Amino acid sequence: MKVLYQIRKDFMDNLAGDSIVFLNLRKHLQDQGIKIDICTDENINIKSYDLVHIFNTIRTRESYGFMKNAKQHNKKVVLTPIYWDLRDYFTQTDQIVKKEAWEKSEDKRKYLFENCDMYLPHCEGEAELIRNNYRVNTKYVIIPYGVDESFKNGNKNYIRDKYGVEEYILCVGRIHHQKNQLNLMKAMSNERIPIVLVGSINDKRYYRDCMSQKKENIMILQDVKREALKSIYKGALLHVLPSWIEYPGLVSLEAGIAGCKVVSTEIGSAKEVLADYADYCNPSNIDSIYNAIMSALHKTSTTDLRNYIEENYTWHKIAKKAIEAYHSLI
């Protein structure tokens, strides 16, 4: 089987969740014998491929072009939506221009869901949103997002040895309004426990706002390598992701399999994916973020979350489900 993977042109320069899903699914499918090429050109000659797999319906321009090209050549198309309805998020955070842009792209989004032969939502909640918002009856198969099992491995003393910090709260994610580090900092402003933020600066204005709240117990680390991140997870008391929306937050899976307690936003699909193995907070409510963190900190550590993730969300197992979905179309 020969499959063409297509995604936005900047998927490596602007690394985000869709990039991680794309790269890991490709790697593990190739490990299981599937031939996969990558192309970000909308006009590529796709005659030699059995199947086209398109990623991302949040940013529609490129995906729309990929779909038109595939349909013109009568190719079967699988779509990984990486979708959630972001209109409420844009409204709550006063991002009116982005909300308007979202609404202008809805016709393209509907075209994608109507014209793919199968879409692969990561959970039933995502599938339900797509059915309700676009009134489509397209076939779908639930294919969760996965986690690299190597995140189980790490040196828990990495941060202590490198920075002299022990027993810290961790938040991994680009420094951006959506990730809500500012409200995390506000929520923990009266606590002395160290907080380690790991992520690139994705929004300079928002970063300046965060720096205005920064206290001595807050450390911001950029350009952290993958191997170091494994150890940073390993040494944390807990990982908190108080985002305005997550679907579900790949770093929560990484933290969980590393053995961290996890606090997640309640908005998006995290509750369906992480179930009762995590604590949840309202990202707009400072007290909610604080209380969820305190609740998690005082819980006895167990391996329940790690075992649950290993059983359900490793890329090796998820790749097998994707292969079954491919074969059902060909």
Steps between C-alpha positions, in 0.01 A plus 500: 500500500630843405354803678552875452498713816413869457514780757563876521834618359636630831429187704867471601588868539183566701486177698159437660269215593416416140873469425549255787201288397611505135862404566430229758223334302722494191795354692301220660313414181830477315633275777207270419576490129290782348676708233434869573614814317458857624408789271370850577434586134131529409569408137715189538447216255334236720445232235732246668334515844235266635377753752538865601499587871442868584560654844341805666166673447570790735711666232303427185675670209760232428275209596231626262754505215621149584143370498413660166808348339426154641136505389595619149710185472234272655719403794372369830557755775539454874474815713643546850302809606683610818178697541318682774254787470712801598233768480427504873872520575543796265196672653608447862849631429385797285670375184236638267715505186585132544135415558404678178774315311375171644145566383620597152677164469198291601399424140845352433479300824162358398641412156780303667261294711259441212765391251732279701428127485566462871600729784686398813386697807704437813194450722122477482466863614690622194286281272181634657608862448574430134165328443306777674686796351521379138208258468712236329450124487854420392645179639734544795718284724626611841881509491634658823812711517791313648807539713857383457574231758854635540355776719496238776877535511683793651723624779276645770791706637561693175349831614653466847847435360482768231310779677494406869119470502309214663131411536366722225174540311546466125315650203614403150364699204583792276473835677169605348162635601332166436730320745405745776829513690409848624201376699711214633753751628225708657344195662827403665618853581476450878676162499875449522513166321715523184316510167688395186357615166644323195422633153593729217375859492214482251346836588741779600231729639361221715853412614546859618174473695629182663832661586316782676359235738821300534631439849819339627342156522412494127747366244446519123701257285513530121655279231484189718608183319279194493735291715516771766121533498464136603705572811318825572169311505654230716602741775176700522249472783225554247435637154234767451351611169236768576440585133194677364444187292682171439423201282619339723852636556774264385730620780250370755546152352878541505493617862264221600707220352808654665329453835379856569173586663302702245281810519325590174255754367139386509434657157544272201546124492736447795227364728400236247860399435647515852179399680521494881878468501559879496374812678330773299474879519307787345765707316315828555476449877817560703356323806407197289858469371640536852258251655562237231876529552469476878265201470745318274801582718335348805403175331705189557711422197393190306581339169134493389531779242825363357352150468183639339701693240723202425196283447313742273718772350838379377581578137580137423146392585342800330694437179341153479155661514596742223618215277166325549323822398714528185431141400127553541513758220731324257 
